[in-house]
Amino acid sequence: AVVSTQSTGVLKEKLACKHSTEKQILDCLKEIESGRCLPVHILTETGIGRVIGPLRKHSDPTIAASAKNLVDLWKDKIRELPVAPVISREEKKQLSLLISSGGANDDIRKRAVDLFRVNMKKSGSDRENSKQAKEWEKVIYVGNDMKVDKEYRAKVRKKVFELKREKDSLTKDEK
């Protein structure tokens, strides 16, 4: 089943309609269930969960069970989403400089290496960590056809967040 914001919106309207019969409601729920798990962006854009949630208390046990199953699936899916790492004010400043910098490519690339080095878990000497940070930057740079553009910056940001997440998880494990 192809799931789209539009088709989900239509189903939401049918479910919210006061004149829908139990069969129509059940058909809508089955159609939503056939797509199994809606992408999170469709759940948030359509707000269909706000219509299905109350159906968990419907007098028809089949409708209630179907609605409960969908809500549980969605909750599980949302729990699986990664949590954004907490970024310090200084790290935000460094990232914003990287993002907004119109300076020379070498300066941007050096800033990327510095961001990697600062946010990586300390596994070796400063020299080894700097070497690893330079290698990561080079992989991103070469993989981006040796261009420092919006795509390069996005890849650098993604790597910084990955490093930050790894570093944060180690910190939590140590506590």
C-alpha positions as CSV (number, residue, x, y, z in Angstrom):
1,A,0.0,0.0,0.0
2,V,1.4,3.4,-1.0
3,V,1.2,5.7,2.0
4,S,1.1,9.5,1.4
5,T,0.1,12.5,3.4
6,Q,-2.9,13.0,1.1
7,S,-4.2,9.4,1.4
8,T,-3.6,9.4,5.1
9,G,-5.5,12.8,5.4
10,V,-8.5,11.3,3.6
11,L,-8.5,8.3,5.9
12,K,-8.3,10.7,8.9
13,E,-11.3,12.7,7.6
14,K,-13.3,9.4,7.3
15,L,-12.4,8.3,10.8
16,A,-13.2,11.7,12.3
17,C,-16.6,11.9,10.5
18,K,-19.5,11.5,13.0
19,H,-21.6,9.7,10.4
20,S,-19.0,6.9,9.7
21,T,-20.3,3.4,10.4
22,E,-18.4,0.9,12.4
23,K,-17.6,-1.0,9.2
24,Q,-16.2,2.2,7.6
25,I,-14.1,2.9,10.6
26,L,-12.8,-0.7,10.6
27,D,-12.1,-0.5,6.9
28,C,-10.1,2.7,7.4
29,L,-8.1,1.2,10.2
30,K,-7.4,-1.9,8.2
31,E,-6.2,0.2,5.3
32,I,-3.9,2.1,7.6
33,E,-2.7,-1.1,9.1
34,S,-1.9,-2.5,5.7
35,G,0.7,0.1,5.3
36,R,1.9,-1.2,8.7
37,C,3.8,1.7,10.1
38,L,3.3,5.1,8.7
39,P,6.5,7.2,8.3
40,V,6.9,9.6,11.3
41,H,6.6,12.7,9.1
42,I,3.2,11.6,7.9
43,L,2.0,11.0,11.4
44,T,3.1,14.5,12.5
45,E,1.9,16.3,9.3
46,T,-1.6,14.7,9.3
47,G,-2.2,14.4,13.0
48,I,-4.0,11.1,12.4
49,G,-2.9,9.7,15.8
50,R,-5.1,12.3,17.5
51,V,-8.1,10.7,15.7
52,I,-7.1,7.1,16.2
53,G,-6.0,7.4,19.8
54,P,-9.6,7.9,21.1
55,L,-10.7,4.9,19.1
56,R,-8.8,2.7,21.5
57,K,-11.8,3.1,23.8
58,H,-14.4,2.4,21.1
59,S,-17.4,0.2,22.2
60,D,-16.6,-2.2,19.3
61,P,-13.7,-4.4,20.6
62,T,-12.4,-5.0,17.1
63,I,-12.1,-1.3,16.4
64,A,-10.5,-0.7,19.9
65,A,-8.0,-3.5,19.4
66,S,-7.0,-2.3,15.9
67,A,-6.6,1.3,17.1
68,K,-4.5,0.2,20.1
69,N,-2.3,-1.9,17.8
70,L,-1.6,1.0,15.5
71,V,-0.9,3.4,18.4
72,D,1.5,0.9,20.0
73,L,3.3,0.4,16.6
74,W,3.7,4.2,16.3
75,K,5.0,4.6,19.8
76,D,7.6,1.8,19.3
77,K,8.7,3.5,16.0
78,I,9.1,6.8,17.7
79,R,11.0,5.3,20.6
80,E,13.5,3.9,18.1
81,L,14.3,7.3,16.7
82,P,17.8,8.6,17.7
83,V,17.9,11.3,20.3
84,A,19.7,14.4,19.3
85,P,22.9,15.0,21.3
86,V,23.2,17.9,23.6
87,I,25.6,20.4,22.1
88,S,27.4,23.0,24.1
89,R,27.3,26.7,23.3
90,E,30.9,26.6,22.0
91,E,30.2,23.6,19.8
92,K,27.1,25.4,18.4
93,K,29.3,28.4,17.7
94,Q,31.8,26.3,15.8
95,L,29.1,24.5,13.8
96,S,27.5,27.9,12.9
97,L,30.9,29.2,11.7
98,L,31.3,26.1,9.6
99,I,27.8,26.4,8.2
100,S,27.8,30.2,7.5
101,S,31.4,30.6,6.5
102,G,31.9,32.0,3.1
103,G,35.7,31.9,3.6
104,A,38.3,29.9,1.8
105,N,37.8,26.2,1.5
106,D,41.0,25.5,3.4
107,D,39.7,27.3,6.4
108,I,36.4,25.4,6.3
109,R,38.2,22.1,6.0
110,K,40.5,22.9,8.9
111,R,37.4,23.8,11.0
112,A,35.9,20.5,10.1
113,V,39.0,18.6,11.3
114,D,39.0,20.6,14.5
115,L,35.3,19.8,15.1
116,F,36.0,16.1,14.5
117,R,39.0,16.1,16.9
118,V,37.1,18.0,19.7
119,N,34.1,15.7,19.5
120,M,35.7,12.3,19.1
121,K,36.2,9.9,22.0
122,K,39.7,10.1,23.3
123,S,41.2,6.7,22.2
124,G,44.8,7.6,21.6
125,S,47.4,10.3,21.6
126,D,46.5,13.8,20.4
127,R,48.6,13.2,17.3
128,E,46.7,9.9,16.5
129,N,43.3,11.6,17.1
130,S,44.3,14.5,14.8
131,K,45.4,12.1,12.2
132,Q,42.0,10.2,12.4
133,A,40.1,13.5,12.2
134,K,42.1,14.5,9.1
135,E,41.3,11.1,7.5
136,W,37.5,11.5,8.2
137,E,37.6,15.0,6.7
138,K,39.5,13.7,3.6
139,V,37.0,10.9,3.1
140,I,34.1,13.4,3.1
141,Y,36.0,15.9,0.9
142,V,37.0,13.3,-1.7
143,G,33.5,11.6,-1.5
144,N,32.0,15.0,-2.3
145,D,34.0,15.4,-5.5
146,M,36.5,17.6,-3.7
147,K,33.9,20.4,-3.3
148,V,33.2,22.4,-0.2
149,D,29.6,23.1,-0.6
150,K,26.3,22.7,1.2
151,E,26.4,18.9,0.8
152,Y,30.0,18.8,2.2
153,R,28.9,20.9,5.2
154,A,25.9,18.6,5.8
155,K,28.1,15.5,5.8
156,V,30.5,17.2,8.2
157,R,27.6,18.1,10.6
158,K,26.3,14.6,10.4
159,K,29.8,13.2,11.3
160,V,30.1,15.7,14.2
161,F,26.7,14.6,15.6
162,E,27.7,10.9,15.3
163,L,31.0,11.6,17.2
164,K,29.2,13.6,19.8
165,R,26.6,10.8,20.3
166,E,29.4,8.2,20.7
167,K,31.2,10.4,23.1
168,D,28.0,11.1,25.1
169,S,27.2,7.4,25.3
170,L,30.7,6.6,26.7
171,T,30.3,9.3,29.3
172,K,26.9,7.8,30.3
173,D,28.4,4.4,30.5
174,E,31.2,5.6,32.8
175,K,28.7,7.1,35.3
